[in-house]
Structure formats: C-alpha cells, structure tokens
Amino acid sequence: MIRPPLEVADVVQQYSAAYLARYGSTFSPEQHRALRAIAVCRTAALGGHATQCDQCGHEEISYNSCRNRHCPKCHGAAQAAWLAAREREVLDVPYVHVVFTLPHTLSPLCLHNPRVLYGVLFRTVAQTLQDIAGDPKHLGADIGGLAVLHTWGQQLHQHQHS
C-alpha cells in the first residue's frame, strides 16, 4: 500500500507537544489517549512482525495498529463502509440540513460531563424536530433523521453542535 504524503499522525507527531502545552488541560483522558494512539499507530512503538518471501527472501515489516476508534488509519475503511451504507439508505427526496449548536457557556460542562450534556442535546434535537414536523401547521408528518455530533469547529476550537 502506498503511503500518502501527509497523514494525521504526521501532524500529531509534529505539533501535539505545543498543542497540548496550550490546550492539554482542557482535554479529557479519552482525548489524551486518542492523541497518543494516533501518534504511534503502525509504528515500532506498538511492535510489529516481519514476513519473508519463501522464494526470494524479501522481508517486509508490518507494525501493529492502535485500534483506537478515532484513528483514521485503523478506522478509515470502516468509516467509508459506514458512509456508503448510509448513502444506500437515503431516499430520493429533498432533505434539510439542520445544525443545533450549544451555547459556548456550556463548553466547560461538556468537557467534564460529555455523556450527560450530549445526551440532553440529542434528545432535545430529536424532540424539537419531531414536534415541529408533526405539527399540521408545518409538515404534519412523522420524520426520521441522522444526527452527528461535532465537538470542534473548523478552526479546531471547542464548538459542540449536531
């Protein structure tokens, strides 16, 4: 397999020390583990194994994966398969993209109680959309949806939205 010229791990390895020095105190233990895992995925740090051709003796070394669910090397194929499956489920009808954003004043609470806050966010979003769509003044229909949690904005600042 041909390695791309730049990988997420390259960026993490080069800039994580400075990034953590500035923002590390706001990271959860899970975020710290993910960053470390991405940095060492498929490197000698995780060990590996060698395979050798019986014919010519050519040897290849393969390093072990971190298996962290946030790692693009480990889960890139799974993510692509998931996306392809969702695309097959999409009906040939118009759709609407809606974004719900938590107030920035709640950001510190999200860092310390993510399950609780994100659970409230998703339940509130679902109920709001169902109530409005179900109202005969609007759509008068039962709807379905796919919600995705985003915890960072484009500039990599904490920004919870779904």
N, C-alpha and C positions, 0 to 999 in steps of 0.2 A: 504494500500500500504506500502511495506517495504521500509524504508529509506536506501539509500546507505550509506556505512561507511564514505564517504567523498563527499561533494558536493562543487561546485564552490562557493556557498555562504559562506561555512566554510572558504575557503581560503581568500575570500574577507574580511570577518569579522576579520580574524586574522591579515592579512598583509596590508590591504588597507591604514591604517594611515601612516605606514612607506613608502609605495609605493607613496602615494600622497605627502608626505613631500619631496620626492626626485624628482618626475616627475609631480606632480599635476599642476604646472604652464604651462605645455605643453598640458594639457587636454582641450578639447572643453567643453562647457556647456553640450552638449549631452552626452559626455563620463562621466562626473561627475554624471549626472542624472542616467545613466545606472548602474554605480558602486553602487550608493546608493540604487537603486531599487533592484539589485541582492542581496545586503546585507540584506535587510529587507523583501524580498519576503517570503510569507507564515509564517510570524512571527507575534507576538502580536502587533508589531509596526504598522501594517496595519489594525488591527482589525480582527474580525472573527465572527463566530457564533457557537453555540452549538446545537447538535442534540441529542435526547434522545430516546432510545428504549421504545416503549409503553408496552412491555412485562416485561422486567427485570429492566428497569430504567437506563441501562448503558448509559453513556453520552460520546460523542466524541466532541472535539473542532477542528474546521477547520478554519485555518487562511486565510485571503484574499491574493490573488496574486497581484503582482506589475503590471503585464500585459505589461512590457517593452519588446520590440521586441528582445532585446539582452539576455533576461533572459532564461537560459536553463530549468528552472522549468516550466515556462509559455509556452515556445515555442518549447520544446524538441519534443513533439508529432507532432506538425505541421512541424517541420524540418524533422522528419523521414518520414512523409507522402509525403512531397515535394520531398525528395530524392527518395523514392520508385516510385513516378510518373515519375521522370526524368529517372530512370533506365528502366522503361517500354517503354520509348520513344527511347532508344538507339538502333540503328541499329546493326545488327550482322555483322559489318565490322571493319576493322582496324581503329584505331584512333590515333591521335597525341596529346600529352600534350605539350602545349607551354606556357612559362612564359615570361611576359613582365614586366620589373622592372623599376621604375622611378629612376633617379639618386638621391642619398642621398642629394644632394644640394637643391633639390626641397622639401624635407620633411617639412621645416618650412612653405612653401607656402601651402602645403596640410593641415596643421593644421588650417590655417586661411581662406582658400578658398577651402574646400574639394569638393563642388559641381562642381566648375569650373575645377579644376585640374583633378578630377576623370572622369568628362565628356570628357575632352580632351583625357585622357588616353584611355578610352573605344572606342571613335570614331577613334582614331589613330590605335589602335589594330585591330579593325574591318576592317578598310580600308586597312591596310597593309596586313592582311591575305587574304582579297578578291582580292587585286591586284596581289599578288604573286600566289595564287592558280588559278586565272583566266588566267594567262599568259600561252599560249600554250607551252612555253619552260619548264614549270614546270608541272602543273597538267591540265591546260586548263579546269577548272571546276568551277561551282558555288558551294560555300561551305556554311555550316552553322556551328554554334558553340555555346558554352555555356561559358560565361565568369563570373568569380567570382573575386571580389575584396578582396584582403587580405591587411590589413594595418599594420600588425605586423608579425615579423618573429618568428621562434621557440623559440628564447630567449626573446620574448616579447619586442623587441626593434622596434621602428617605422621602417617599411620596406614595402613601398607600391608596390604591384605587382598584376598582374591579370593573 
